[in-house]
Amino acid sequence: MGLLTTKVRGFHVLAREDRVEIRKVVWLARQVTTQLSLFVVAVVLVMALLLWGLDSLLGWVVSLIVG
């Protein structure tokens, strides 16, 4: 009886549609994925250094003002 509920039927329809969509996905080549990942890591490191420098500068300015 439980398999005939509306929610369960809806779930099965959704699962079927998901499988169809997953077959349509074009996966990137390993080399492209590696290059993009390295690029993201590099950008994150650069931004971290910039924010650390800005934080240090602002901390120094505030310490000069406060005394």
Secondary structure, 3 states (H helix, E strand, C coil): CHHHCHHHHHHHHHHHHHHHHHHHCCCCCHHHHHHHHHHHHHHHHHHHHHHHHHHHHHHHHHHHHHC
